[in-house]
Amino acid sequence: MGKLPYFNFYPSDWTRDMHKHPLKIAGAWITICCELHWSEPRGKATNNLDEWARILGTTPEDTKEILEYISLKGICDVTQRNGNITVMSRRIYREEMERISNRENNKLRQQKYRSNRNVT
């Protein structure tokens, strides 16, 4: 699957959703969104605390605080299991699943169209 060079960013949604959160959180969240854009599947990434700290450019302690905050405030889904932390943007993940579904549906339509043309 090719990498998309962009992701949807809605300034009005960003402003509405993030205005009540500290700048530290908003900055961390946009950095996480960029990481989630490049992850497989898009919108969901699993790393240990030290890896998340490297991604965010913070200490593990600050990273833990940031991840707890964004989970508690419902900004995204954060789950921990066996020392790994999975972060998921519901919106990025949902849009990726829709993109994959649309691509598959288009392939099926094209195959059906080609097979119908070959019948005559």
C-alpha atoms as one frame of an Amber mdcrd trajectory, in Angstrom:
protein
   0.000   0.000   0.000   1.418   3.373  -1.020   1.986   6.036   1.554  -0.276
   9.055   1.374   1.728  12.292   1.520  -0.927  14.040   3.613  -3.751  13.537
   6.084  -6.974  15.454   6.471  -6.600  18.381   8.813  -9.612  20.487   9.689
  -8.542  23.773  11.330 -12.020  24.438  12.731 -12.148  20.978  14.346  -8.604
  21.377  15.681  -9.361  24.768  17.197 -12.678  23.606  18.657 -11.254  20.347
  20.028  -7.880  21.543  21.315  -8.479  25.102  22.570  -9.162  23.963  26.124
  -5.999  21.872  26.407  -2.480  23.068  27.284  -0.132  23.861  24.395   2.102
  20.978  25.538  -0.783  18.572  24.902  -1.758  20.124  21.559   1.843  19.924
  20.367   2.176  16.328  21.514  -1.118  15.388  19.881  -0.207  16.777  16.439
   3.144  14.962  16.682   1.315  11.744  17.563  -1.098  12.290  14.650   1.874
  12.543  12.285   3.281   9.299  13.703  -0.117   7.601  13.366  -0.324   8.718
   9.751   2.820   6.744   8.927   1.909   3.701  11.025   0.473   0.440   9.786
  -2.463   0.303  10.053  -2.784   4.045   9.624  -4.264   5.626  12.735  -2.929
   3.103  15.248   0.599   2.604  16.593   2.171   0.515  19.331   5.466   1.402
  21.006   6.980   1.107  24.441   7.230   4.179  26.678  10.820   4.966  25.677
   9.919   4.840  21.969   6.947   7.170  22.523   9.269   9.487  24.476  11.691
   9.594  21.525   8.810  10.331  19.136   7.588  13.182  21.337  11.051  14.445
  22.228  10.265  14.296  25.941  11.261  12.285  28.963   9.491   9.008  29.679
   7.888  10.674  32.715   6.496  13.558  30.632   5.405  11.117  27.938   3.507
   9.024  30.473   1.786  12.190  31.739   0.877  13.241  28.173  -0.493   9.813
  27.242  -2.521   9.621  30.452  -3.930  13.098  29.802  -4.963  12.455  26.191
  -6.551   9.163  27.217  -8.375  10.619  30.219  -9.703  13.564  28.187 -10.876
  11.257  25.381  -8.619  12.812  22.753  -7.691   9.316  21.595  -7.669   5.705
  22.729  -4.610   4.622  24.706  -4.176   1.026  25.827  -1.289  -0.634  27.630
  -0.360  -4.286  27.458   2.871  -6.111  28.293   4.908  -2.905  28.422   3.585
  -1.698  25.072   1.364   1.347  24.638  -1.060   1.504  21.727  -2.376   4.893
  20.689  -5.257   5.114  18.251  -6.839   8.135  16.630 -10.411   7.076  16.051
 -10.798   9.539  13.185  -7.572   8.662  11.318  -8.238   4.946  11.776 -11.885
   5.220  10.647 -10.921   7.267   7.571  -8.241   4.710   6.689 -10.690   1.807
   6.973 -13.128   3.725   4.731 -10.341   4.405   2.216  -9.409   0.714   2.111
 -13.050  -0.323   1.783 -13.638   2.160  -1.046 -10.517   0.972  -2.841 -11.646
  -2.658  -2.592 -15.166  -1.785  -3.756 -13.739   0.094  -6.736 -11.616  -2.929
  -7.660 -14.683  -5.174  -7.532 -16.681  -2.727  -9.670 -13.878  -2.590 -12.227
 -13.628  -6.393 -12.342 -17.387  -6.690 -12.767 -17.361  -4.059 -15.518 -14.520
  -5.830 -17.348 -16.203  -9.227 -17.082 -19.506  -7.777 -18.375 -17.699  -6.248
 -21.364 -16.104  -9.594 -22.205 -19.458 -11.456 -22.191 -20.690  -9.975 -25.479
